[in-house]
Amino acid sequence: MHHESLAIRTDGRGLIDITGEVSRRVTQSGIRTGLCHVFIHHTSASLLIQENADPSVQRDLERILARLIPDGDPLFEHDMEGPDDMPAHVRSAITQTTLTVPVTDGRLALGTWQGIYLWEHRHRPHRRNLTVTLQGN
């Protein structure tokens, strides 16, 4: 088993490809076959496996969430940190805060067009903390 922390700086709302960072942890662990589990320690950001070839996919995902969960919606009571506060929590609640990916031959067994993304749901930059845990042999 291998367990490691990872800190990612964000520039504000949007998707950040963290596939390379997670892959480096897999390589450094020495695990050849097993599972890689990634957990984000926040309630206003999430994790996602998504297409890594066409950036319009990311823009479309952001647009659909903006339509479904608009900033400043009067429905929300919780707005202590601004109009994107509660929408960020809802975005995180309907996406994922944890991912598990198989490890095969010492590499993440992702599909051809798949990447691992941190999805920042707040407008201002943040430092996001993740835990990467690898199990296997």
N, C-alpha and C positions, 0 to 999 in steps of 0.2 A: 504494500500500500504506500502511496505517496500523497502528501497533503501540502498544498501551497496557497499562499495569498497572492492576489493580483490586484493592483490599483490601476484604474483607467481614468484618465482625464477626459471630460467631454467639453465640447464647445457650446452646448445647449441642445435643444430638441433635435433629434435625428438618430440615425443608425450609424454605429461605428463597428467596422469589421474587426473582430478580435480573434479571428481564426488563427492567425500567425502566432499571437501570444499564447493561446491555448495549445497549439501544436508544439511550440517550444517546450512547454511543461511536459507534454507527453514524451517527447524525445529525451528530455533531461531525466525523466523518471526511470528510464530503462525498461518500462513495462512493454512487452511485445503483444500480449493478448489480454484483453479485459474491457473495462469500462472507464470512461472519463466523465465525471460528474462536475458540472459548473453551477455555482449558486451565487446570486447577487444579494448583497446585504442591504437592500433599499426597498422602499415602498413607492417610489416615484420613477423607477427605471426598471427595465425588464431585459430578458434574454430571448433570442429568436434564432432559429435556423431558417435561412431564407436564401433565395437566389443571389448569387454573387457575380453574375455576368452583366446584367442590365440595370444601371442605376435608376431607371424609370420605375422599377418595381418598388424601390424604397420610397420614391416620391409618391407613388400611388398609395402605398400603405399609410403614409403620413396623411395624405389627403382624406382617405376614408375615415381614419380616426378623428381627424379634425371635424368632419361632417357628423360623425356619430357622437362625439364627446367634445363639444365646443368649449373653448376657454371662456370663462365668465358667465357660463350658463346660470341663470337665476335659480335653477333647480337646486344648486349646491349651496349648502350652508357653510361648509368648511372652506375658508379662503384666507386663512391666516397669513400665508406667504404669497398671496396674489391670485389673480384670476386663473392661473394655470395650476394652482395647488391641487384642488380636488380632481380636476380632469387628469392630472398625472397619476394620482392614486387609482382612478378607475382604469386608465390605460394599463397600468401595471397589473391590476386585478384580473383583467380579461386576457392578458397575454401570459407570460411565464416568468417565474423568478428562478427557475432551475431547468437544466438540460442534462441529458445523459446521451453520450455518443459512444458507440463501440470503438475499441482500439484493436486494430488488426495489423500484424507485422510491424508494430511499433509506431503506427500512424493512426490518426483519426479516420475512421471509416465513413467519411461523408460522401454523399453523392457528387457527381461530376459538377453540378452547378450550385452546390450548397456551401454556405459560409455560416459562421457563428457570429452573431451581432449582439452588441449591447445597444438597447434602444433607450435613449435618454428621452424622458417625457417632460422635463422642465425646460423653460426657455433659457435660463442662465446656466453657465458652465458649472460642473460639479466634478468632484473626485469620487469615483464609484469603486467600492471594494467588492471583490469577488473571491470565492474560495474554489480552487480546483482540486478535486480528489480523484486519484487514479487507483483502481483496484485491478489486480490481475497478476500475471507472471511474465 
